[in-house]
């Protein structure tokens, strides 16, 4: 459940930042694009699209693909770094699963809200003790650095003059394309499926909903925009698959080996997952046994005082 919540939070953060950056590009009185993101990033990308399309004669479709490949290649290390941080936390949690399982079981089996909150507090304490980030190591800085580039390339593909009147492999770049949308959805579904194959069976059950969320979102975004922008999402889908393959088959095995070596040198400390409970009944019986004794003693003292 926690892993699913982390993915939802991460997706919501990414979309909110994208929509925020969308407001940074607008239209002036003449209908030309304007804004901070456009002036600093979008305009240079638009220039290169126009350069490859007209000066070199590649056409706008291929020009968009080339510029998108260059931009995605430049920011790929940031995406891999983000994946490395998240994978390190997930692999660490997988290694420490025997320690967390008893507490998670107590959370699920809690009969009262107080017991559930106590178990959840204990789980957070154990996570902190072992250096586990509840958000899975998802850092905002790499995402914040990448999003302006994504946004700028998105608008460059949309606002560059000549794109809307061009064709690429029989696809009208100025109109929506069902074929292009289907390919994009298939690419992002493959990326989601690959991400599921990299986790345990238990986590796969939690991620099933997320496997369909991204493709559905991409269908909506791609089919509601011109095919010129769809080419941007198309290249992005290939890069997402490449990043996921690198994460699954290169980063994760190395991190798994690294974590095993770390805990081989410094084994994880055992943690008392259950706190000793006071026997309330026994305490009550003991108090009831003491009270009569005190009462009897006080009565005896009272008798002695009367005799005196």
C-alpha positions in Angstrom: 0.0 0.0 0.0 2.8 2.4 0.9 4.6 1.7 -2.4 1.4 2.4 -4.3 0.9 5.7 -2.4 4.5 6.7 -3.2 4.0 6.3 -6.9 0.7 8.2 -6.8 2.4 11.0 -4.9 5.3 11.1 -7.3 3.0 11.1 -10.4 0.9 13.9 -8.8 4.0 15.9 -8.1 5.3 15.5 -11.7 1.9 16.5 -13.2 1.5 19.5 -10.9 5.0 20.7 -11.9 4.2 20.2 -15.6 1.0 22.1 -15.3 2.8 24.9 -13.4 5.4 25.1 -16.1 2.6 25.1 -18.8 1.6 28.5 -17.4 5.1 29.8 -18.1 4.5 29.7 -21.9 1.7 31.8 -23.3 0.8 33.8 -26.4 1.4 37.5 -27.0 -0.9 39.9 -28.9 0.3 38.6 -32.2 -0.2 34.9 -31.3 3.5 34.1 -30.8 4.7 32.1 -27.9 6.2 34.0 -24.9 7.2 33.4 -21.3 10.2 32.5 -19.2 10.5 28.9 -20.2 10.0 29.7 -23.9 12.6 32.5 -23.9 15.4 30.6 -22.2 14.8 27.0 -23.4 11.9 26.7 -25.9 13.1 29.3 -28.4 16.6 27.7 -28.8 15.0 24.3 -29.3 12.6 25.7 -31.8 15.5 27.3 -33.6 17.3 23.9 -33.9 14.0 22.2 -35.1 13.7 24.8 -37.8 17.4 24.4 -38.6 17.3 20.7 -39.1 14.1 20.9 -41.0 15.0 23.6 -43.5 18.7 24.2 -43.5 19.6 20.5 -43.6 16.4 19.5 -45.3 15.3 16.7 -42.9 11.8 17.9 -42.5 10.0 18.9 -39.3 9.1 15.4 -38.2 12.6 14.1 -38.2 13.9 17.5 -36.8 11.6 17.1 -33.8 12.8 13.6 -33.2 16.5 14.6 -33.4 16.2 17.6 -31.1 14.2 15.5 -28.6 16.8 12.8 -28.6 19.5 15.4 -27.9 17.6 16.9 -25.0 16.6 13.6 -23.5 20.2 12.4 -23.8 21.5 15.4 -21.9 19.1 15.0 -19.0 19.2 11.2 -19.0 21.9 11.1 -16.2 19.5 13.0 -14.0 16.8 10.5 -14.6 19.2 7.6 -13.9 20.3 9.3 -10.7 16.7 9.6 -9.6 16.2 5.9 -10.4 19.3 5.0 -8.5 18.1 6.7 -5.4 14.7 5.1 -5.5 16.1 1.7 -6.4 18.6 1.9 -3.5 15.7 2.4 -1.0 13.6 -0.3 -2.5 16.4 -2.9 -2.5 17.3 -1.9 1.1 13.7 -2.4 2.1 13.6 -5.8 0.4 16.7 -6.9 2.2 15.3 -5.8 5.6 11.9 -7.3 4.9 12.2 -9.9 7.7 12.5 -7.0 10.1 9.6 -5.1 8.8 7.2 -8.0 8.2 6.3 -8.5 11.9 5.4 -4.8 12.4 3.5 -4.7 9.1 1.6 -7.7 10.3 0.7 -5.9 13.5 -0.5 -2.9 11.5 -2.9 -5.1 9.4 -4.1 -7.1 12.4 -4.6 -4.1 14.7 -8.1 -4.3 16.2 -8.2 -0.7 17.4 -7.1 2.6 16.0 -4.7 3.1 19.0 -3.0 -0.3 18.2 -2.7 0.6 14.6 -1.2 4.0 15.3 1.2 2.5 17.8 2.4 -0.1 15.2 2.7 2.5 12.5 4.8 4.7 14.8 7.0 1.8 15.6 7.4 1.0 11.9 8.5 4.6 11.2 11.0 4.4 14.1 12.5 1.1 12.7 12.7 2.7 9.2 14.6 5.7 10.6 16.9 3.4 12.6 17.9 1.6 9.4 18.1 4.7 7.2 14.9 3.9 5.2 13.2 6.8 3.4 9.4 6.3 3.5 9.1 8.1 0.2 11.4 5.6 -1.5 14.3 8.0 -2.0 12.3 10.1 -4.6 14.1 13.4 -4.7 12.5 16.6 -6.0 15.7 18.3 -7.2 16.4 16.0 -10.2 12.7 16.2 -11.2 12.7 20.0 -10.9 15.8 20.2 -13.1 14.3 18.0 -15.8 10.8 19.4 -16.0 11.8 22.8 -17.6 13.5 20.8 -20.4 10.5 18.6 -20.9 8.2 21.6 -20.9 10.4 23.6 -23.3 10.6 20.7 -25.8 6.9 20.2 -25.5 6.2 23.8 -26.5 8.9 23.9 -29.2 7.2 21.0 -30.9 3.9 22.7 -30.6 4.7 26.3 -31.5 7.5 26.0 -34.1 6.2 27.5 -37.3 6.0 25.0 -40.1 5.3 22.0 -38.0 1.5 22.3 -38.2 1.6 22.2 -42.1 4.1 19.3 -42.4 3.8 15.5 -42.7 6.0 12.8 -41.4 5.7 9.2 -42.8 2.1 10.0 -43.9 1.2 11.5 -40.5 -0.2 15.1 -40.5 1.8 16.8 -37.8 -0.8 19.5 -37.4 -3.7 17.1 -36.5 -4.3 14.3 -34.1 -3.1 10.9 -35.1 -4.7 7.7 -33.8 -1.8 5.5 -35.1 0.8 7.6 -33.3 -1.3 7.7 -30.1 -1.6 3.9 -30.2 2.2 3.5 -30.5 2.8 5.9 -27.7 0.4 4.1 -25.4 2.1 0.7 -26.2 5.5 2.2 -25.4 4.5 3.5 -22.0 2.6 0.3 -21.2 5.8 -1.6 -22.0 7.8 0.7 -19.7 5.2 0.2 -16.9 5.3 -3.5 -17.4 9.2 -3.5 -17.2 9.0 -1.6 -14.0 6.7 -4.2 -12.5 9.0 -7.0 -13.5 11.8 -5.4 -11.4 9.9 -5.8 -8.1 8.7 -8.6 -5.9 5.4 -10.4 -6.4 3.9 -8.6 -3.4 4.8 -5.2 -4.8 3.5 -6.2 -8.3 0.0 -6.6 -6.8 0.2 -3.1 -5.4 1.5 -1.6 -8.7 -1.2 -3.2 -11.0 -3.2 0.0 -11.1 -0.1 2.1 -11.8 0.7 -0.1 -14.8 -2.4 1.2 -16.6 -2.4 4.8 -15.2 0.5 6.1 -17.3 -0.6 4.6 -20.7 -4.1 5.9 -20.2 -2.7 9.3 -19.3 -0.5 9.3 -22.4 -3.5 8.3 -24.6 -5.4 11.3 -23.3 -2.5 13.7 -23.7 -1.3 12.5 -27.1 -4.8 12.3 -28.8 -5.8 15.7 -27.5 -2.7 17.4 -29.1 -1.3 17.6 -32.6 0.9 14.8 -33.9 3.9 17.1 -33.9 3.8 17.0 -30.1 3.1 13.3 -30.2 6.5 12.8 -31.8 8.0 14.3 -28.6 6.1 11.8 -26.4 7.1 9.0 -28.8 10.8 9.6 -28.3 10.1 10.1 -24.6 8.6 6.6 -24.5 11.7 5.0 -26.0 13.9 6.9 -23.5 11.7 5.8 -20.6 12.1 2.1 -21.7 15.9 2.6 -22.0 16.1 4.1 -18.5 14.0 1.3 -17.1 16.1 -1.4 -18.7 19.3 0.3 -17.3 17.7 0.5 -13.9 16.5 -3.1 -13.9 19.5 -4.9 -15.4 22.4 -2.7 -14.4 21.6 -0.5 -11.4 19.5 -2.9 -9.3 21.9 -5.9 -9.4 24.8 -3.6 -8.4 22.8 -2.0 -5.6 21.7 -5.4 -4.4 25.3 -6.6 -4.2 26.3 -3.3 -2.6 23.6 -3.6 0.1 24.5 -7.2 0.8 28.2 -6.3 1.3 27.2 -3.3 3.5 25.2 -5.5 5.8 27.7 -8.3 5.7 30.2 -5.9 7.3 27.6 -4.2 9.6 24.7 -6.6 10.2 21.4 -4.8 10.8 20.7 -4.4 14.5 17.9 -6.4 16.0 14.9 -4.3 17.0 12.4 -5.0 19.8 9.2 -5.1 17.8 6.9 -5.7 20.7 6.9 -3.6 23.9 6.2 -5.4 27.2 2.6 -4.9 28.3 1.6 -4.3 31.8 -0.8 -6.8 33.2 -3.7 -4.6 34.1 -5.7 -7.3 35.7 -2.8 -8.4 37.9 -2.2 -4.7 38.9 -5.9 -4.3 39.8 -5.8 -7.5 41.9 -2.7 -6.4 43.6 -4.1 -3.0 44.4 -7.3 -4.6 45.7 -5.2 -6.9 47.9 -3.2 -3.9 49.2 -6.2 -1.7 50.0 -7.9 -4.1 52.4 -4.5 -4.6 54.1 -4.1 -0.9 54.6 -7.7 -0.6 55.8 -7.2 -3.4 58.3 -4.0 -1.8 59.5 -5.7 1.5 59.9 -8.5 -0.2 61.9 -6.1 -1.8 64.2 -4.4 1.5 64.9 -7.8 3.0 65.6 -8.5 0.3 68.1 -5.2 0.9 69.9 -6.0 4.6 70.1 -9.4 3.9 71.6 -7.8 1.7 74.2 -5.5 4.4 75.2 
